[in-house]
Amino acid sequence: MRAFTALVNPIAGGGSAAQRWQPLADLITAAGASVTVELTESQPHAVELAERAARRGDIVVAVGGDGLVRDVAQGVVSADGTLGIVPAGRGNDLARKLALPTDHAALAELLLNGPERRIDVIEAAGSVVLGNVYAGIDSLSAQIINDNRWLPAKLIYRLAPALALLRWKPPTYTVTVDGQTISAKAHTVIVANSGAYGHGLRIVPDAVVDDGLLDVMIVSAGPKRHVAAFMSQAKTGAHVNRPEIRILRGHEVAIDADRPVPVGADGDDLGALPCTIRVRPAALRILAP
């Protein structure tokens, strides 16, 4: 029988993560599994708790959004443990990409008896990232989202890109993918493992979490009025056919720009350019279909 340590982000989902976890905990303990629950206090605290639990052999369950999943994964990868996810945040994009069940019974069954699979992770700025690293209008948008956590998720995810666009001026990027260098004036550069973000956008739809590669999307600068159409098409992935889109694949990506640009990863801040991003193939064990 599996043993679990659930790491719960008390502010995820507007403070509802604990309520999301409790019915699952009841089902798991009723099946005879042992469950330990810890509330996370910060990013370093989440990483530390995850590593400690993984080293004692527990499956470490991240109960929160994509940011907590990333932090917990960092500790789990370090200890070569196994990660479980209970999506309880605003975006939950990785859970959606992995097609995790949403109802309590099916999710509890996955945790208790589901298969382990290995997926790739991104290494950037000393952090493990499961989803995507991005620098540009979307990283500015992520900063706006994080500064307005009191607003409903659907509202702020729609408002933030428009607010970011008002003050955005595209820089010239230098992007090197496995030794191939491209210089371009662009709105954003995205390095994708999952290719899903922004509360359901299929931003890099062909990205695969277990192919050992990074998918790099460069969105060349164009009229700002086209950004709204781009975002609308990104819901289905149709935007990849737009002329301003260029996609490359590789194992290591270096990004710089001719002015300061923030770098984001799975909804949080990673600092600013320059940044080097590498793939770590099959580095994470995770419970997923």
Secondary structure, DSSP 8 states (H G I E B T S, - for coil): --EEEEEE-TTGGGTTHHHHHHHHHHHHHHTT-EEEEEE--SHHHHHHHHHHHHHTT-EEEEEE-HHHHHHHHHHHHHHT-EEEEEE-SS--HHHHHTT---SHHHHHHHHHH--EEEEEEEEETTEEESSEEEEEHHHHHHHHHHTTTTS-HHHHHHHHHHHHHHT----EEEEEETTEEEEEEEEEEEEESS--BTTTB-SSTT--TTSS-EEEEEEE---GGGHHHHHHHTTTTGGGGSTTEEEEEESEEEEEESS--EEEETTEEEEES-EEEEEEEEEEEEE--
